[in-house]
Amino acid sequence: MSLSSAIEKQVLAAAVDAPAPAPNKTPLHRSIHGAESEGEVEGIRARRRRFQASRFAPPEIADRVSIRRRAVYCRNIENYVGTVKVPVGIVGPLPVNGRFAEGGFMVPLATTEATLIASYNRGAKLLTCAGGCTVRVLDQGVSRAPGFVFAAAPEALEFAGWVESQTQAIRQTAEATTRHGRLTRMTCIPEGNYAFLELLFDTRDASGQNMVTIAAQAVCDYIGRRSPVRPLSVYIESNFSGDKKASLRTLHSVRGRKVSAEAVIPEACVRTGLHTTPAEMERYYRMAAVACSMAGTFGTQGHFANGLAALYLACVAESAIGHTRLEVLPGGDLYCSVNLPGVMVATVGGGTALPSQKACLETLGLYGPGKAPALAELAAALCLAGEISIVGAICAGEFTRAHRQMARPS
């Protein structure tokens, strides 16, 4: 489906579903007319009153469409009062030569940052000039790491040995909780009187945090019943998995999908498209890598978070660490690559069925089972485009000017 027809389809669908009017002071009882129960109505009223007391602007949040679709949104949030609207722009075509994603994608990005869409779009043009970027998923897995506390180190060591002997039983216990997840690796690491049990799962097309948490709880319950060494305390997550945070462990392993993208940009394209040279970009990359080491950052990259946050707001996912590399080849062309070890994406479950997120995934042709690897490859290609563009802007002395000219007053 072409971009224009996909967007036209979404516009028509929105029209049929009745477009949201401009914010107004419509009485609350009219905005929520048709609520399924008086309890729902009163709950929304009460939350609106609290918002008004704190000087919020509830009509912009609790608009008619948001109220009418409350049953859809309430599956993903508590104390629901409405939705926040973030502008969506299109980047593309973004040429991807992946194992799962192939072709030129028109990518919806949600952001409030002026220049972001323009920058990523320029990077996409450079990749088009290069004939596209090669992308591969290198590894995948989502972990949960329960923690166990014992009276002394010998007990923790004995426990670790027993757990290793229970691998098959633990795998069966974990996989009995899910139709899709598979326990692919289990490692028990004793540390003093602690023991950390890392459980790594293949979560298929789901992001999988809930899936692995439920499976890990079943494993903890099994251990509680069977272990010959009784822990003093058991915690479903020890913080060893790196969930929701940047960590060296994730940087050197995987959380979600580990994806790599690369391209060779002809020297002429660098000069005309970025107004700089491959040599200048390589020089900047070397200095920036040293600066990242001095600053203690996790990885060496420019702004993965910008593109990924915009893609994630539109399509559902998380994480933004990794490495960027730039190198001048013998013939003068520019080799560029990115490596992202923690791309958490989903094309089923979670927030993927919410109206806006589903529409964006459908625009990409990546909604539903079997599409998550392609979305991960797309995310890496997007980051590559962004890195090429931002380094080019800095080297050409255009970074500040672009933000000054394109940023809108608040």
Residue pairs with C-beta under 8 A, 6 or more apart in sequence:
1 9
1 365
3 90
3 92
3 106
3 363
6 106
6 362
6 363
7 363
10 359
10 362
10 363
13 359
17 65
18 64
18 65
18 68
19 65
20 63
20 64
20 65
20 66
21 63
21 64
23 57
23 59
23 60
23 63
24 59
25 59
26 59
26 64
28 44
28 45
28 48
29 41
31 62
31 63
31 64
31 67
32 40
32 41
32 44
32 45
32 67
34 68
35 41
35 44
35 67
35 70
36 71
40 70
44 62
44 67
44 70
44 80
44 81
47 79
47 80
47 81
48 58
48 62
48 81
51 58
51 61
51 81
52 58
58 81
58 82
60 85
61 81
61 82
61 83
61 84
62 81
62 82
63 82
63 83
66 73
66 82
66 83
67 82
69 355
70 80
72 353
72 354
72 355
73 80
73 83
73 354
74 80
76 350
76 351
76 354
86 110
86 111
86 112
86 313
87 110
87 111
87 112
88 108
88 109
88 110
88 314
88 356
88 360
89 108
89 109
89 111
89 117
90 106
90 107
90 108
90 109
90 117
91 106
91 107
91 109
91 117
91 120
91 121
91 124
91 382
91 385
92 104
92 105
92 106
92 107
92 121
92 124
93 104
93 105
93 106
93 124
93 128
94 104
94 105
94 106
94 107
94 124
94 127
94 378
94 381
94 382
94 385
95 103
95 104
95 124
95 127
95 128
95 131
95 132
95 133
95 381
96 102
96 103
96 104
96 105
96 132
96 133
96 135
96 377
96 378
96 381
97 132
97 133
97 134
97 135
98 134
98 135
98 136
98 137
98 374
98 377
98 378
98 381
99 135
99 136
99 137
99 373
99 377
100 137
100 373
100 374
100 376
100 377
101 135
101 366
101 373
101 374
101 375
101 377
101 378
101 381
104 128
105 364
105 378
105 381
106 363
106 364
107 120
107 124
107 311
107 364
107 378
107 382
108 314
108 315
108 360
108 363
108 364
109 116
109 117
109 120
109 307
109 310
109 311
109 313
109 314
110 310
110 313
110 314
110 360
111 117
111 306
111 309
111 310
111 313
113 306
113 310
114 403
114 406
114 407
114 408
115 402
115 403
115 406
115 407
116 306
116 307
116 310
118 402
118 406
119 386
119 389
119 390
119 393
119 402
120 307
120 310
120 382
120 385
120 386
120 389
122 273
122 274
122 385
122 389
122 392
123 384
123 385
123 386
123 387
123 388
123 389
124 385
125 273
126 265
126 269
126 270
126 273
126 274
126 385
126 388
126 389
126 392
127 133
127 263
127 265
127 381
127 384
127 385
127 388
129 265
129 266
129 269
129 273
130 263
130 264
130 265
130 266
130 269
131 263
132 263
133 261
133 262
133 263
133 381
133 384
133 385
134 261
134 262
134 263
135 259
135 260
135 261
135 262
135 377
135 378
135 380
135 381
136 259
136 260
136 377
137 257
137 258
137 259
137 373
137 376
137 377
138 254
138 258
138 259
138 260
139 253
139 254
139 257
139 258
139 341
140 202
140 254
140 256
140 257
140 258
140 373
141 184
141 185
141 200
141 201
141 202
141 254
141 255
141 256
142 200
142 201
142 203
142 207
142 208
142 209
142 211
142 212
142 255
142 256
142 344
143 198
143 199
143 200
143 201
143 212
143 241
143 242
143 243
143 255
144 199
144 201
144 212
144 213
144 215
144 216
144 236
144 237
144 241
144 243
145 196
145 197
145 198
145 199
145 237
145 238
145 239
145 240
145 241
146 196
146 197
146 199
146 216
146 219
146 220
146 234
146 235
146 236
146 237
146 238
147 194
147 195
147 196
147 197
147 234
147 235
147 237
147 238
147 239
147 240
148 156
148 159
148 194
148 195
148 196
148 197
148 223
148 231
148 233
148 234
148 235
149 193
149 194
149 231
149 232
149 233
149 234
149 235
150 156
150 159
150 193
150 194
150 195
150 229
150 231
150 232
151 193
151 232
152 193
153 190
153 192
153 193
155 193
155 229
156 190
156 191
156 192
156 193
156 194
156 195
157 190
158 228
158 229
159 188
159 190
159 195
159 227
159 229
159 231
160 188
160 189
160 190
160 195
162 227
162 228
162 229
163 170
163 186
163 188
163 195
163 197
163 223
163 227
164 188
166 226
167 186
169 222
169 226
170 183
170 186
170 219
170 222
170 223
171 183
171 186
173 218
173 219
173 222
174 181
174 183
174 199
174 201
174 215
174 216
174 218
174 219
175 181
175 182
175 183
175 215
176 218
177 211
177 214
177 215
177 218
178 211
178 214
178 215
180 203
180 204
180 205
180 206
180 211
181 201
181 202
181 203
181 204
181 206
181 208
181 211
181 212
181 215
182 201
182 202
183 199
183 200
183 201
183 215
184 200
184 201
184 202
185 198
185 199
185 200
186 197
186 198
186 199
186 200
187 197
187 198
188 195
188 196
188 197
188 198
189 195
189 196
189 197
189 198
189 240
194 238
195 231
196 238
196 240
197 219
198 240
198 241
199 212
199 215
199 216
199 219
201 208
201 211
201 212
201 215
203 211
203 212
204 369
204 372
205 346
205 347
205 348
205 349
205 368
205 369
205 370
205 371
205 372
206 346
206 348
206 349
206 350
206 372
207 256
207 316
207 317
207 318
207 344
207 345
207 346
207 349
207 350
208 346
209 243
209 344
210 350
213 236
213 237
216 236
216 237
217 236
220 234
220 236
223 234
224 234
237 243
240 249
241 255
242 249
242 250
242 255
242 342
243 255
244 318
246 298
246 321
247 298
248 298
250 298
250 319
250 321
250 341
250 342
251 298
251 299
251 321
251 322
251 341
251 342
252 341
253 341
254 341
254 342
255 319
255 341
255 342
255 344
256 317
256 318
256 319
256 342
256 343
256 344
256 345
256 376
257 343
257 344
257 345
257 372
257 373
257 376
258 339
258 340
258 341
258 342
258 343
259 339
259 340
259 343
259 376
259 377
259 379
259 380
260 337
260 338
260 339
260 340
260 380
261 337
261 338
261 377
261 380
261 381
261 383
261 384
262 335
262 336
262 337
262 338
262 384
263 335
263 336
263 337
263 384
263 388
264 329
264 333
264 334
264 335
264 336
265 278
265 333
265 334
265 336
265 388
266 333
267 277
267 278
267 331
267 332
267 333
267 334
270 276
270 277
270 278
270 281
270 334
270 392
271 277
273 392
274 281
274 388
274 389
274 392
274 393
274 395
274 396
275 392
275 396
275 398
276 392
276 395
276 396
277 395
278 326
278 328
278 332
278 333
278 334
279 328
280 395
281 326
281 334
281 391
281 392
281 395
282 326
282 327
282 328
282 334
284 326
284 391
284 394
284 395
285 324
285 325
285 326
285 327
285 391
288 300
288 302
288 391
289 300
292 299
292 300
293 300
298 321
299 321
299 322
299 323
300 323
300 324
301 321
301 322
301 323
301 324
301 338
301 383
301 387
302 324
302 386
302 387
302 390
302 391
303 386
303 387
303 390
304 320
304 321
304 322
304 338
304 340
304 383
304 386
304 387
305 320
306 386
307 379
307 382
307 383
307 385
307 386
308 317
308 319
308 320
308 343
308 379
308 382
308 383
309 320
311 317
311 378
311 379
311 382
312 318
314 356
314 357
314 360
315 345
315 352
315 357
315 360
315 361
315 364
315 366
315 375
316 345
316 346
316 350
316 351
316 352
316 354
316 357
316 361
317 343
317 344
317 345
317 346
317 375
317 379
318 344
319 340
319 342
319 343
319 344
320 340
320 342
321 340
321 341
321 342
322 338
322 339
322 340
322 341
322 342
322 383
323 338
323 339
324 336
324 337
324 338
324 387
324 391
325 335
325 336
325 337
325 338
325 339
326 334
326 335
326 336
326 391
327 334
327 335
328 334
328 335
329 335
336 384
336 387
336 388
337 384
338 380
338 383
338 384
338 387
340 379
340 380
340 383
343 376
343 379
343 380
345 372
345 375
345 376
345 379
346 352
346 372
346 375
347 361
347 366
347 367
347 368
347 369
347 370
347 371
347 372
347 375
348 368
348 369
348 372
351 357
352 358
352 361
352 367
358 367
361 367
361 371
361 375
364 375
364 378
365 371
366 374
366 375
366 378
390 399
392 398
393 399
393 402
